[in-house]
Amino acid sequence: MRLLILSLSIALSGCSSNPWTYNSPPGAGFMSAESAQKPVILLENLTLGAGVDSRWNGLAGEMKKSLSRALLKSGNFFVVSDRSLAQDATTAFNVEIKITDFLHTSDAPESVRRLSWFSEANDAVVALDITATEIRSGRVVLSDQVVATVSAGDAETDQYGNLEFGSYLFWSTPLGNASTEVINNTVAQLSELRGSTPGSVTITHFTTGNRNVTLDGGDLLEGGSVYFVGIQDKSSGSFVAIEDDLGRPLRVRVEHHFWSDSTGWLLSEPSEYATISGATLSKSPLPASNKYVSEPNTH
């Protein structure tokens, strides 16, 4: 009987949480390996919208701290707060975030509350409006609103007491769960920027006469999207385009596979002397280089 009650308790609690432990904050654990090709993120001070409960003093600063930690621990970026450091980087993104929603829906206007069975649902909602700009070009590369919604239970129950955002126990609360989900999803979206940065993802294997290529780091890319293929010019250190057999920039479509790593499919035949193995991918077109001449491909 005792075992049956234990099993039922686990089933009712769901797979997302353990009733006998507390949730870890976003970005907990060891830092991922360093990479010379990491882009830099300049994370601006977060701003607050009108949809933030006034009880959460200092939310913007603490959310920035938690997001910075999660970005750093992901291993995909260097995170800086000094604009001069970002401007000196080869690839850097300025990220601006506004916290538009941080509340329980029981405190929201009645017109936006959703129904749940025979009553109104009480959800914890956290939403971030994100804009990322490539610093050197000034081009907006990401603009999105990331939202997380978690059931908050009884609207009459105070689930926070004296807890502050970012405290250890806070992450086990409804707004803490929603904040963790929003932070993790934000890191995932920004990680796609790293994947589209030349030098981050490389082609590790290519066989002449076959357009399939094997990718290292392809999980950072968006499946089904098309990227430009390039290589680093040894004399200048910059990345330049590899051409196909018609003199056009060579492109590859990324394919994610359920049981295996990501691969790519070249959309045209590489030029006769292009070295594909060791090449890198870029979301943006790469400049041509008349100085670059590759050795014949022997793979």
C-alpha positions as CSV (number, residue, x, y, z in Angstrom):
1,M,0.0,0.0,0.0
2,R,2.8,2.3,0.9
3,L,4.5,1.7,-2.5
4,L,1.2,2.3,-4.3
5,I,0.8,5.7,-2.6
6,L,4.4,6.6,-3.4
7,S,3.9,5.7,-7.1
8,L,0.7,7.7,-7.2
9,S,2.4,10.8,-5.7
10,I,5.1,10.6,-8.4
11,A,2.5,10.3,-11.2
12,L,0.4,13.2,-9.9
13,S,3.5,15.5,-9.5
14,G,4.3,15.1,-13.2
15,C,7.6,14.5,-14.9
16,S,8.8,18.1,-14.8
17,S,9.4,18.4,-11.0
18,N,10.5,16.2,-8.1
19,P,8.3,16.8,-4.9
20,W,11.3,15.9,-2.7
21,T,13.9,18.3,-4.1
22,Y,14.1,22.0,-5.0
23,N,14.7,23.3,-8.6
24,S,18.1,24.4,-9.6
25,P,18.5,27.9,-11.0
26,P,19.1,28.4,-14.7
27,G,22.8,28.0,-15.7
28,A,23.6,25.8,-12.7
29,G,26.5,23.4,-13.0
30,F,29.9,23.5,-14.7
31,M,30.9,25.9,-17.4
32,S,31.1,24.5,-20.9
33,A,34.4,24.3,-22.8
34,E,36.0,27.4,-24.1
35,S,36.0,28.1,-27.8
36,A,38.1,30.6,-29.8
37,Q,35.2,31.2,-32.1
38,K,32.6,32.3,-29.5
39,P,30.8,35.4,-30.5
40,V,30.4,38.2,-27.9
41,I,27.1,39.2,-26.4
42,L,26.7,42.7,-25.0
43,L,23.7,42.4,-22.7
44,E,22.1,45.7,-22.1
45,N,20.3,46.6,-18.8
46,L,16.9,45.0,-18.9
47,T,13.8,47.3,-18.9
48,L,10.4,46.7,-17.3
49,G,7.0,46.9,-18.9
50,A,3.6,47.7,-17.2
51,G,2.8,44.0,-17.0
52,V,5.3,43.4,-14.1
53,D,3.9,43.0,-10.6
54,S,5.1,45.9,-8.4
55,R,6.1,43.6,-5.6
56,W,9.2,42.4,-7.5
57,N,11.7,45.2,-6.8
58,G,15.1,44.8,-8.5
59,L,13.7,42.3,-11.0
60,A,15.5,43.8,-14.0
61,G,18.9,43.6,-12.5
62,E,18.4,40.1,-11.1
63,M,16.9,38.8,-14.4
64,K,19.9,40.2,-16.2
65,K,22.3,38.4,-13.8
66,S,20.5,35.1,-14.2
67,L,20.4,35.4,-18.0
68,S,24.1,36.3,-18.1
69,R,25.0,33.3,-16.0
70,A,22.9,31.0,-18.3
71,L,24.4,32.4,-21.5
72,L,27.9,32.0,-20.1
73,K,27.4,28.5,-18.8
74,S,26.0,27.4,-22.2
75,G,29.5,27.7,-23.6
76,N,28.3,29.4,-26.7
77,F,29.2,33.0,-25.9
78,F,31.5,35.4,-24.1
79,V,29.2,37.8,-22.2
80,V,30.4,41.4,-21.6
81,S,28.9,44.6,-20.2
82,D,31.6,47.0,-21.7
83,R,30.6,48.2,-25.2
84,S,34.3,48.8,-26.1
85,L,35.1,45.1,-25.6
86,A,32.2,44.1,-27.8
87,Q,33.2,46.5,-30.6
88,D,36.7,45.0,-30.7
89,A,35.3,41.5,-31.2
90,T,35.2,39.8,-34.6
91,T,31.5,38.8,-34.0
92,A,29.4,40.5,-31.4
93,F,25.7,41.1,-30.8
94,N,24.0,43.8,-28.8
95,V,21.0,42.2,-27.0
96,E,18.2,44.4,-25.6
97,I,15.5,42.8,-23.5
98,K,12.3,44.2,-22.0
99,I,10.4,42.2,-19.4
100,T,6.8,42.7,-20.6
101,D,5.0,40.3,-18.3
102,F,5.8,38.9,-14.9
103,L,2.7,38.2,-12.9
104,H,-0.1,35.8,-12.1
105,T,-3.1,36.0,-14.4
106,S,-5.4,36.3,-11.4
107,D,-3.9,39.8,-11.1
108,A,-4.4,40.5,-14.8
109,P,-7.5,42.1,-16.4
110,E,-10.5,39.8,-16.5
111,S,-10.6,40.0,-20.3
112,V,-7.3,38.1,-20.7
113,R,-7.8,35.3,-18.2
114,R,-8.4,31.9,-19.6
115,L,-10.9,29.3,-18.4
116,S,-9.9,26.0,-16.7
117,W,-12.8,23.6,-16.3
118,F,-15.4,25.4,-14.2
119,S,-13.3,28.4,-13.1
120,E,-10.7,30.8,-14.3
121,A,-7.1,29.5,-14.5
122,N,-4.4,31.1,-12.4
123,D,-1.2,31.0,-14.4
124,A,2.3,32.4,-13.8
125,V,3.3,34.3,-16.9
126,V,6.8,35.5,-17.8
127,A,7.5,37.1,-21.1
128,L,10.6,38.8,-22.6
129,D,10.7,41.0,-25.7
130,I,14.2,40.4,-27.3
131,T,16.1,42.3,-30.0
132,A,19.6,41.3,-31.0
133,T,21.7,43.5,-33.3
134,E,25.0,42.6,-35.0
135,I,27.2,45.4,-33.7
136,R,29.5,45.8,-36.7
137,S,26.8,45.9,-39.4
138,G,23.9,47.3,-37.2
139,R,21.7,44.6,-38.7
140,V,18.8,43.3,-36.5
141,V,19.3,39.5,-36.5
142,L,16.7,38.5,-33.9
143,S,13.4,40.1,-32.8
144,D,11.0,38.0,-30.8
145,Q,8.9,37.7,-27.7
146,V,9.7,34.6,-25.6
147,V,6.8,33.5,-23.2
148,A,6.4,30.8,-20.6
149,T,3.2,29.9,-18.7
150,V,3.1,27.7,-15.6
151,S,0.0,26.8,-13.6
152,A,0.1,28.8,-10.3
153,G,-2.8,27.0,-8.5
154,D,-5.0,28.7,-5.9
155,A,-5.1,32.4,-6.6
156,E,-5.8,33.1,-2.8
157,T,-2.5,31.4,-1.7
158,D,0.7,33.4,-1.2
159,Q,3.3,31.2,-2.8
160,Y,6.2,33.6,-2.4
161,G,6.3,35.1,1.1
162,N,9.5,37.0,1.5
163,L,11.3,35.2,-1.4
164,E,13.1,37.5,-3.8
165,F,13.7,36.8,-7.5
166,G,16.9,34.8,-7.9
167,S,17.0,33.3,-4.4
168,Y,17.5,29.6,-4.3
169,L,13.9,28.7,-3.3
170,F,12.4,31.1,-5.7
171,W,13.2,28.8,-8.7
172,S,10.7,26.2,-7.2
173,T,7.8,28.7,-7.3
174,P,5.4,29.1,-10.3
175,L,7.1,32.4,-11.4
176,G,10.4,30.7,-10.8
177,N,9.5,27.8,-13.1
178,A,8.3,30.2,-15.8
179,S,11.4,32.3,-15.5
180,T,13.6,29.3,-15.9
181,E,11.8,28.2,-19.0
182,V,12.0,31.8,-20.5
183,I,15.7,32.0,-19.8
184,N,16.5,28.6,-21.2
185,N,14.4,29.4,-24.4
186,T,16.1,32.7,-24.7
187,V,19.6,31.1,-24.5
188,A,18.4,28.5,-27.2
189,Q,17.3,31.3,-29.6
190,L,20.5,33.3,-29.1
191,S,22.6,30.1,-29.6
192,E,21.3,30.0,-33.2
193,L,23.1,33.3,-33.7
194,R,26.4,31.5,-32.7
195,G,25.6,28.8,-35.2
196,S,25.2,31.3,-38.0
197,T,28.6,32.9,-37.1
198,P,31.5,31.9,-39.3
199,G,33.9,29.5,-37.5
200,S,31.3,28.1,-35.1
201,V,30.0,25.2,-37.3
202,T,32.3,23.3,-39.7
203,I,32.0,20.7,-42.4
204,T,33.9,17.7,-41.1
205,H,33.4,15.3,-44.0
206,F,32.7,15.6,-47.8
207,T,33.1,13.1,-50.6
208,T,33.6,14.3,-54.2
209,G,30.5,13.6,-56.2
210,N,28.2,13.5,-53.2
211,R,26.4,16.5,-52.0
212,N,25.9,15.2,-48.4
213,V,28.2,16.8,-45.8
214,T,28.8,16.0,-42.1
215,L,28.6,19.0,-39.7
216,D,30.3,19.6,-36.4
217,G,28.1,21.8,-34.2
218,G,25.1,21.6,-36.6
219,D,22.7,21.4,-33.6
220,L,23.3,25.1,-33.2
221,L,21.7,25.7,-36.6
222,E,18.1,26.0,-37.6
223,G,16.9,22.8,-39.3
224,G,15.8,23.3,-42.9
225,S,17.5,26.7,-43.2
226,V,20.1,27.5,-45.9
227,Y,23.6,28.8,-45.0
228,F,26.5,30.1,-47.0
229,V,29.8,28.0,-47.1
230,G,33.1,29.8,-46.6
231,I,36.6,29.4,-45.4
232,Q,39.0,31.6,-43.4
233,D,41.5,33.5,-45.6
234,K,45.0,32.8,-44.1
235,S,46.4,36.1,-45.0
236,S,43.7,38.4,-43.7
237,G,42.0,36.1,-41.1
238,S,38.6,37.0,-42.4
239,F,36.0,34.5,-43.8
240,V,35.4,34.5,-47.5
241,A,32.9,32.6,-49.7
242,I,33.6,29.3,-51.4
243,E,32.2,29.2,-55.0
244,D,30.3,26.5,-56.8
245,D,31.1,25.3,-60.3
246,L,29.2,28.3,-61.8
247,G,31.1,30.9,-59.8
248,R,28.2,31.5,-57.4
249,P,28.5,31.4,-53.5
250,L,28.1,27.8,-52.4
251,R,25.2,27.2,-50.1
252,V,24.1,24.3,-47.9
253,R,20.7,23.3,-46.4
254,V,20.9,22.0,-42.8
255,E,19.0,18.8,-42.0
256,H,18.4,17.6,-38.4
257,H,17.9,13.9,-37.8
258,F,16.0,12.3,-35.0
259,W,18.5,9.6,-34.1
260,S,21.7,11.1,-35.4
261,D,23.7,14.3,-35.8
262,S,22.9,17.2,-38.1
263,T,24.0,17.0,-41.7
264,G,24.0,19.3,-44.7
265,W,23.0,19.1,-48.3
266,L,25.0,21.2,-50.8
267,L,22.6,23.1,-53.1
268,S,25.0,23.0,-56.0
269,E,28.3,21.4,-57.1
270,P,31.4,22.9,-55.5
271,S,34.0,24.4,-57.8
272,E,36.7,21.9,-59.0
273,Y,39.4,23.3,-56.6
274,A,37.2,24.1,-53.5
275,T,38.2,22.5,-50.2
276,I,34.9,21.6,-48.5
277,S,36.2,19.6,-45.5
278,G,37.1,22.2,-42.9
279,A,34.9,24.9,-44.4
280,T,32.4,26.8,-42.1
281,L,28.9,28.1,-42.4
282,S,27.4,31.5,-42.2
283,K,23.8,32.8,-42.2
284,S,24.9,36.0,-43.9
285,P,26.6,36.1,-47.4
286,L,30.4,36.1,-47.2
287,P,32.6,38.4,-49.3
288,A,34.3,37.0,-52.4
289,S,38.1,36.9,-52.4
290,N,40.2,36.9,-55.6
291,K,43.2,36.1,-53.4
292,Y,41.9,32.9,-52.1
293,V,42.8,29.7,-54.1
294,S,42.3,26.4,-52.5
295,E,44.1,23.2,-53.0
296,P,42.4,20.4,-55.0
297,N,40.0,18.4,-52.9
298,T,41.3,14.9,-52.3
299,H,38.5,13.7,-50.0
